[in-house]
Amino acid sequence: MGRHLAWLAVAALLVAGSGSFARAQPQPGRTEIGVFCVEGRLVLAQKRIEEMKQYYRGAVCRLDQDHSDTAAREKLLRMGGANAPCSCDF
């Protein structure tokens, strides 16, 4: 009986320890959808500004961003829609 109780205690410690280990792991960041001005035109992209600058190799700035695709699209439409003229001069 004592041996079973010891095994049960060890199992409980392992479960409790693994649970706290899982909580300690870094959580992946939320994806941001950005409204960018790329070479004078509005673009919606799910990339970081550094990636956009490297990909387009030109004048790129982020005008807005959101966690939701729908909200980002609404912001894009309020600014004039995809490919509408824009400026990074601010």
C-alpha positions as a LaTeX table, in Angstrom:
\begin{tabular}{lrrr}
\hline
Residue & $x$ (\AA) & $y$ (\AA) & $z$ (\AA) \\
\hline
Met1 & 0.00 & 0.00 & 0.00 \\
Gly2 & 2.82 & 2.41 & 0.88 \\
Arg3 & 4.53 & 1.70 & $-2.45$ \\
His4 & 1.35 & 2.56 & $-4.38$ \\
Leu5 & 0.98 & 5.77 & $-2.43$ \\
Ala6 & 4.59 & 6.71 & $-3.24$ \\
Trp7 & 4.02 & 6.06 & $-6.96$ \\
Leu8 & 0.84 & 8.09 & $-6.84$ \\
Ala9 & 2.72 & 10.99 & $-5.23$ \\
Val10 & 5.46 & 10.83 & $-7.87$ \\
Ala11 & 2.87 & 10.76 & $-10.67$ \\
Ala12 & 1.07 & 13.76 & $-9.14$ \\
Leu13 & 4.34 & 15.70 & $-8.96$ \\
Leu14 & 5.14 & 14.89 & $-12.58$ \\
Val15 & 1.71 & 16.00 & $-13.74$ \\
Ala16 & 1.86 & 19.19 & $-11.68$ \\
Gly17 & 5.39 & 19.90 & $-12.89$ \\
Ser18 & 4.58 & 19.32 & $-16.54$ \\
Gly19 & 1.56 & 21.61 & $-16.27$ \\
Ser20 & 3.64 & 24.46 & $-14.91$ \\
Phe21 & 6.28 & 23.78 & $-17.55$ \\
Ala22 & 3.68 & 24.07 & $-20.29$ \\
Arg23 & 2.49 & 27.39 & $-18.90$ \\
Ala24 & 6.07 & 28.67 & $-18.79$ \\
Gln25 & 6.59 & 28.11 & $-22.51$ \\
Pro26 & 6.37 & 31.26 & $-24.62$ \\
Gln27 & 3.08 & 31.64 & $-26.42$ \\
Pro28 & 3.22 & 32.47 & $-30.11$ \\
Gly29 & 2.45 & 36.12 & $-30.80$ \\
Arg30 & $-0.82$ & 37.14 & $-32.32$ \\
Thr31 & $-0.70$ & 37.63 & $-36.02$ \\
Glu32 & $-0.89$ & 41.23 & $-37.16$ \\
Ile33 & $-2.40$ & 42.25 & $-40.49$ \\
Gly34 & $-0.96$ & 45.53 & $-41.66$ \\
Val35 & $-2.10$ & 48.27 & $-43.98$ \\
Phe36 & 1.09 & 49.34 & $-45.76$ \\
Cys37 & 1.98 & 52.07 & $-48.18$ \\
Val38 & 4.25 & 50.40 & $-50.74$ \\
Glu39 & 5.78 & 52.62 & $-53.38$ \\
Gly40 & 2.83 & 55.01 & $-53.17$ \\
Arg41 & 0.04 & 52.38 & $-53.16$ \\
Leu42 & $-2.01$ & 50.81 & $-50.34$ \\
Val43 & $-1.36$ & 47.13 & $-49.65$ \\
Leu44 & $-2.82$ & 44.74 & $-47.06$ \\
Ala45 & $-0.32$ & 42.14 & $-45.85$ \\
Gln46 & 0.21 & 39.72 & $-43.00$ \\
Lys47 & 3.94 & 40.48 & $-42.72$ \\
Arg48 & 6.24 & 42.46 & $-40.48$ \\
Ile49 & 7.50 & 45.83 & $-41.74$ \\
Glu50 & 11.03 & 44.43 & $-42.04$ \\
Glu51 & 9.78 & 41.66 & $-44.35$ \\
Met52 & 7.87 & 44.17 & $-46.48$ \\
Lys53 & 10.91 & 46.43 & $-46.85$ \\
Gln54 & 13.08 & 43.47 & $-47.82$ \\
Tyr55 & 10.53 & 42.06 & $-50.28$ \\
Tyr56 & 9.67 & 45.33 & $-52.06$ \\
Arg57 & 13.10 & 46.97 & $-51.71$ \\
Gly58 & 11.49 & 50.38 & $-51.89$ \\
Ala59 & 9.63 & 52.98 & $-49.92$ \\
Val60 & 7.43 & 51.06 & $-47.47$ \\
Cys61 & 5.69 & 52.20 & $-44.30$ \\
Arg62 & 2.97 & 50.69 & $-42.12$ \\
Leu63 & $-0.03$ & 52.99 & $-41.83$ \\
Asp64 & $-2.13$ & 50.78 & $-39.55$ \\
Gln65 & $-2.45$ & 47.22 & $-38.25$ \\
Asp66 & $-4.96$ & 44.94 & $-36.58$ \\
His67 & $-5.30$ & 41.42 & $-35.18$ \\
Ser68 & $-8.42$ & 40.77 & $-37.25$ \\
Asp69 & $-8.47$ & 40.39 & $-41.02$ \\
Thr70 & $-11.93$ & 41.97 & $-41.17$ \\
Ala71 & $-10.90$ & 45.03 & $-39.15$ \\
Ala72 & $-7.73$ & 45.46 & $-41.23$ \\
Arg73 & $-9.78$ & 45.29 & $-44.45$ \\
Glu74 & $-12.19$ & 47.90 & $-43.10$ \\
Lys75 & $-9.26$ & 50.21 & $-42.31$ \\
Leu76 & $-7.90$ & 49.65 & $-45.82$ \\
Leu77 & $-11.28$ & 50.57 & $-47.33$ \\
Arg78 & $-11.51$ & 53.73 & $-45.20$ \\
Met79 & $-8.12$ & 54.77 & $-46.59$ \\
Gly80 & $-9.26$ & 54.29 & $-50.18$ \\
Gly81 & $-8.97$ & 50.54 & $-50.83$ \\
Ala82 & $-6.25$ & 48.34 & $-52.26$ \\
Asn83 & $-3.84$ & 50.11 & $-54.63$ \\
Ala84 & $-5.18$ & 53.56 & $-53.66$ \\
Pro85 & $-2.52$ & 56.27 & $-53.62$ \\
Cys86 & $-0.77$ & 56.83 & $-50.30$ \\
Ser87 & 2.29 & 58.50 & $-48.84$ \\
Cys88 & 4.88 & 57.70 & $-46.19$ \\
Asp89 & 5.50 & 61.41 & $-45.60$ \\
Phe90 & 4.21 & 61.88 & $-42.07$ \\
\hline
\end{tabular}
